[in-house]
Amino acid sequence: MTERPGEGRAAMPEPTRRQMLAALSGAAVGAGAYGYGGRSSGADTLTEGHPASRVHVETATAVAAAIYPTSVAVEESFVENAVFRRVEPTSGHFEALVDSIEAVDSHARARFGGSVTELSPATRRRVLTSMGVTAVHPMPEGTTAERVRFYLVNDLLYALFTSPRSRPLTGIENPPGHPGGLEAYRRTPEDE
């Protein structure tokens, strides 16, 4: 699933640089444990022992298309690699992430008549709002809305803000783990 910037998305206020940096710094608490794991050729599950399936990746990608700014192209491969193919931050994190994805999809089916992947990005945002996800603080042991905010929404935002694709939003050219190479160090202020 690939969506072009602005395609099928209702206009939402773009996050400010301060909001982006605040979200990044909040997510950075566990940054030391966040990495990337190996790939698997399994069609249904991502890796042996990983609780997520292809459906979970597709659903998370659909949620990303709803919460990412319209200037960001959402690609399933990006979500899969950045969210699901990393080293598990804490024991049980991936299981809680899968539970959160399933909770959002279950709510979408019950309240909006279809799975998250079948709904428009604007309706997906309404799913999150009606669950209360947009009005709570992220809590790993909290209510369903707080857990969805902690595991699903925060993981998607962390993936975005720690990748080079966030540069137009944050102004950070080389997020941690993404060096700019020799060219970035040779540039003068006049080149900016």
Sine and cosine of phi, psi and omega as CSV:
sin_phi,cos_phi,sin_psi,cos_psi,sin_omega,cos_omega
0.00,0.00,0.89,-0.45,0.04,-1.00
-0.80,-0.60,0.79,-0.62,0.05,-1.00
-0.89,-0.46,0.68,-0.73,0.07,-1.00
-0.98,0.18,0.46,-0.89,0.00,-1.00
-0.78,0.63,0.79,-0.62,0.08,-1.00
0.99,0.11,-0.17,0.98,-0.08,-1.00
-0.98,0.21,0.87,-0.50,0.08,-1.00
0.95,0.30,0.21,0.98,-0.01,-1.00
-0.92,-0.39,0.70,-0.71,0.10,-1.00
-0.96,0.29,0.48,-0.88,-0.02,-1.00
-0.91,0.42,0.78,-0.62,0.07,-1.00
-0.81,-0.58,0.50,-0.87,0.05,-1.00
-0.88,0.47,0.74,-0.68,0.03,-1.00
-0.95,0.33,0.70,-0.72,0.04,-1.00
-0.89,0.45,0.54,-0.84,0.03,-1.00
-0.99,0.17,0.29,-0.96,0.04,-1.00
-0.85,0.52,-0.64,0.77,0.00,-1.00
-0.88,0.48,-0.69,0.73,0.02,-1.00
-0.90,0.44,-0.65,0.76,0.02,-1.00
-0.89,0.45,-0.72,0.69,-0.02,-1.00
-0.92,0.39,-0.59,0.81,0.05,-1.00
-0.90,0.43,-0.67,0.74,0.03,-1.00
-0.91,0.41,-0.65,0.76,0.01,-1.00
-0.91,0.41,-0.68,0.73,-0.01,-1.00
-0.93,0.38,-0.56,0.83,0.06,-1.00
-0.92,0.40,-0.64,0.77,-0.01,-1.00
-0.96,0.27,-0.38,0.93,-0.06,-1.00
-0.94,0.33,-0.16,0.99,0.02,-1.00
-0.83,0.56,-0.65,0.76,0.00,-1.00
-0.98,-0.19,0.30,0.95,-0.11,-0.99
-0.88,0.48,-0.52,0.85,-0.02,-1.00
-0.88,0.48,-0.51,0.86,-0.04,-1.00
-1.00,0.01,-0.20,0.98,-0.07,-1.00
-0.99,0.11,0.82,-0.57,0.05,-1.00
-0.53,-0.85,-0.32,-0.95,0.00,-1.00
-0.79,-0.62,0.65,-0.76,-0.03,-1.00
-0.98,-0.18,-0.11,-0.99,-0.02,-1.00
-0.99,0.14,0.24,-0.97,-0.01,-1.00
-1.00,-0.07,0.38,-0.92,0.06,-1.00
-0.75,-0.66,0.47,-0.88,0.00,-1.00
-1.00,-0.05,0.05,1.00,-0.02,-1.00
-0.89,0.46,0.69,-0.72,-0.03,-1.00
-0.99,0.14,-0.60,0.80,-0.08,-1.00
-1.00,0.01,-0.64,0.77,0.03,-1.00
-0.91,-0.41,0.44,-0.90,-0.07,-1.00
-0.96,0.29,-0.76,0.65,0.05,-1.00
-0.58,-0.81,0.33,-0.94,0.03,-1.00
-0.87,0.49,0.79,-0.61,0.00,-1.00
1.00,0.05,-0.13,0.99,0.01,-1.00
-1.00,0.08,0.75,-0.66,-0.08,-1.00
-0.97,0.24,-0.22,0.98,-0.05,-1.00
-0.99,0.11,0.53,-0.85,0.07,-1.00
-0.90,-0.45,0.05,-1.00,0.05,-1.00
-0.86,0.51,-0.60,0.80,0.01,-1.00
-0.89,0.45,-0.62,0.78,0.03,-1.00
-0.90,0.43,-0.65,0.76,0.03,-1.00
-0.90,0.43,-0.69,0.72,0.00,-1.00
-0.89,0.45,-0.65,0.76,0.00,-1.00
-0.93,0.38,-0.68,0.73,0.03,-1.00
-0.89,0.45,-0.60,0.80,0.04,-1.00
-0.90,0.43,-0.63,0.77,0.03,-1.00
-0.91,0.42,-0.63,0.77,0.05,-1.00
-0.92,0.40,-0.65,0.76,0.04,-1.00
-0.86,0.52,-0.65,0.76,0.01,-1.00
-0.89,0.45,-0.41,0.91,0.00,-1.00
-1.00,0.06,-0.52,0.85,-0.10,-0.99
-0.98,-0.21,-0.35,0.94,0.03,-1.00
-0.96,0.29,0.50,-0.86,0.08,-1.00
-0.85,0.53,0.46,-0.89,-0.06,-1.00
-0.89,0.45,-0.33,0.94,-0.01,-1.00
-0.98,0.19,-0.07,1.00,-0.04,-1.00
-0.97,-0.24,0.83,-0.56,0.10,-1.00
-0.97,0.24,0.74,-0.67,-0.04,-1.00
-0.98,-0.20,0.84,-0.54,-0.01,-1.00
-0.84,-0.55,0.70,-0.72,-0.01,-1.00
-0.86,0.51,-0.62,0.78,-0.02,-1.00
-0.89,0.45,-0.60,0.80,0.03,-1.00
-0.90,0.43,-0.75,0.66,0.00,-1.00
-0.89,0.46,-0.69,0.73,0.00,-1.00
-0.87,0.50,-0.75,0.66,-0.05,-1.00
-0.94,0.33,-0.71,0.71,-0.11,-0.99
-0.98,0.21,-0.50,0.87,-0.06,-1.00
-0.98,-0.21,-0.69,0.72,-0.16,-0.99
-0.99,-0.17,-0.36,0.93,-0.07,-1.00
-0.96,-0.29,0.59,0.81,0.05,-1.00
-0.93,-0.36,0.14,-0.99,0.10,-0.99
-0.94,0.35,0.70,-0.72,-0.03,-1.00
-0.88,0.47,0.83,-0.56,-0.08,-1.00
-0.87,0.49,-0.70,0.71,0.06,-1.00
-0.63,-0.78,0.38,-0.93,0.01,-1.00
-0.86,0.51,0.76,-0.65,0.02,-1.00
1.00,0.06,-0.04,1.00,-0.04,-1.00
-0.88,0.47,-0.73,0.68,-0.05,-1.00
-0.91,0.41,-0.59,0.81,0.05,-1.00
-0.90,0.43,-0.66,0.75,0.03,-1.00
-0.92,0.38,-0.57,0.82,0.07,-1.00
-0.89,0.45,-0.72,0.70,0.03,-1.00
-0.88,0.47,-0.68,0.73,0.04,-1.00
-0.87,0.50,-0.64,0.77,0.01,-1.00
-0.91,0.41,-0.67,0.74,0.03,-1.00
-0.88,0.47,-0.70,0.71,-0.01,-1.00
-0.91,0.41,-0.58,0.82,0.04,-1.00
-0.90,0.43,-0.67,0.74,0.02,-1.00
-0.91,0.41,-0.70,0.71,-0.02,-1.00
-0.91,0.42,-0.65,0.76,0.03,-1.00
-0.89,0.46,-0.68,0.74,0.03,-1.00
-0.90,0.43,-0.65,0.76,0.01,-1.00
-0.89,0.46,-0.68,0.73,0.00,-1.00
-0.91,0.41,-0.69,0.72,-0.06,-1.00
-0.95,0.32,-0.65,0.76,-0.13,-0.99
-0.99,-0.15,-0.47,0.88,-0.10,-1.00
-0.87,-0.49,0.06,1.00,0.14,-0.99
0.97,0.22,0.31,0.95,0.03,-1.00
-0.17,-0.99,0.28,-0.96,0.05,-1.00
-0.93,0.37,0.30,-0.95,-0.02,-1.00
-0.83,0.55,-0.63,0.78,-0.05,-1.00
-0.93,0.36,-0.35,0.93,0.00,-1.00
-1.00,0.05,-0.21,0.98,-0.09,-1.00
-1.00,-0.07,0.37,-0.93,0.07,-1.00
-0.96,0.29,0.36,-0.93,0.04,-1.00
-0.83,0.56,-0.61,0.79,0.01,-1.00
-0.90,0.44,-0.65,0.76,0.02,-1.00
-0.94,0.34,-0.57,0.82,0.06,-1.00
-0.88,0.48,-0.64,0.77,0.06,-1.00
-0.90,0.44,-0.61,0.79,0.05,-1.00
-0.90,0.43,-0.57,0.82,0.07,-1.00
-0.87,0.50,-0.75,0.66,-0.01,-1.00
-0.89,0.45,-0.66,0.75,0.01,-1.00
-0.90,0.43,-0.70,0.72,-0.03,-1.00
-0.93,0.37,-0.40,0.92,0.08,-1.00
-0.98,0.21,-0.31,0.95,-0.06,-1.00
1.00,-0.05,0.12,0.99,-0.06,-1.00
-0.89,0.46,-0.56,0.83,-0.06,-1.00
-0.98,0.17,-0.13,0.99,-0.08,-1.00
-0.90,-0.43,0.13,0.99,-0.06,-1.00
-0.87,-0.49,0.28,-0.96,0.14,-0.99
-1.00,0.02,0.56,-0.83,0.00,-1.00
-0.93,0.36,0.78,-0.62,0.01,-1.00
-0.64,-0.76,0.85,-0.52,-0.04,-1.00
-0.91,0.41,-0.43,0.90,-0.01,-1.00
-0.91,-0.41,0.34,0.94,-0.09,-1.00
-1.00,0.00,-0.44,-0.90,0.03,-1.00
-0.93,0.37,0.11,-0.99,0.03,-1.00
-0.84,0.54,-0.71,0.70,-0.01,-1.00
-0.88,0.47,-0.67,0.74,0.01,-1.00
-0.92,0.40,-0.60,0.80,0.03,-1.00
-0.95,0.32,-0.64,0.77,0.06,-1.00
-0.88,0.48,-0.68,0.73,0.03,-1.00
-0.89,0.46,-0.68,0.73,-0.05,-1.00
-0.94,0.35,-0.79,0.62,-0.13,-0.99
-1.00,0.09,-0.74,0.68,-0.09,-1.00
-1.00,0.07,-0.85,0.53,-0.06,-1.00
-0.90,0.44,-0.74,0.67,-0.02,-1.00
-0.91,0.42,-0.60,0.80,0.04,-1.00
-0.90,0.44,-0.66,0.75,0.02,-1.00
-0.91,0.41,-0.67,0.75,0.02,-1.00
-0.93,0.38,-0.65,0.76,0.04,-1.00
-0.86,0.50,-0.70,0.72,0.01,-1.00
-0.86,0.51,-0.67,0.74,0.00,-1.00
-0.92,0.38,-0.77,0.63,-0.13,-0.99
-0.95,0.32,-0.30,0.95,0.03,-1.00
-0.98,-0.22,0.29,0.96,0.05,-1.00
-0.88,-0.47,0.39,-0.92,0.02,-1.00
-0.88,0.48,-0.36,0.93,-0.01,-1.00
-0.93,0.38,-0.18,0.98,0.03,-1.00
-1.00,0.07,-0.07,1.00,-0.08,-1.00
-0.79,0.61,-0.73,0.68,0.00,-1.00
-0.90,0.44,-0.39,0.92,-0.03,-1.00
-1.00,0.04,-0.64,0.77,-0.11,-0.99
-0.97,-0.26,-0.39,0.92,-0.08,-1.00
0.99,0.14,0.05,1.00,0.02,-1.00
-1.00,0.00,0.93,-0.37,-0.08,-1.00
-0.95,0.31,-0.64,0.77,-0.07,-1.00
-0.80,-0.60,1.00,0.06,0.04,-1.00
-0.87,0.50,0.32,-0.95,0.01,-1.00
-0.78,0.63,0.74,-0.68,0.01,-1.00
1.00,0.04,-0.01,1.00,-0.01,-1.00
-0.77,-0.64,0.98,0.19,-0.02,-1.00
-0.91,0.42,0.48,-0.88,-0.06,-1.00
-1.00,0.01,-0.17,0.98,0.00,-1.00
0.99,0.11,0.04,-1.00,-0.07,-1.00
-0.87,0.49,-0.57,0.82,-0.03,-1.00
-0.87,0.50,-0.63,0.78,-0.01,-1.00
-0.91,0.41,-0.53,0.85,-0.04,-1.00
-0.99,0.12,-0.33,0.95,-0.02,-1.00
-1.00,0.00,-0.22,0.98,-0.06,-1.00
-0.95,0.32,0.64,-0.77,0.04,-1.00
-0.99,-0.13,0.29,-0.96,0.04,-1.00
-0.83,0.56,-0.50,0.87,0.01,-1.00
-0.93,0.37,-0.41,0.91,-0.01,-1.00
-0.97,0.23,-0.25,0.97,-0.07,-1.00
-0.93,0.36,0.00,0.00,0.00,0.00
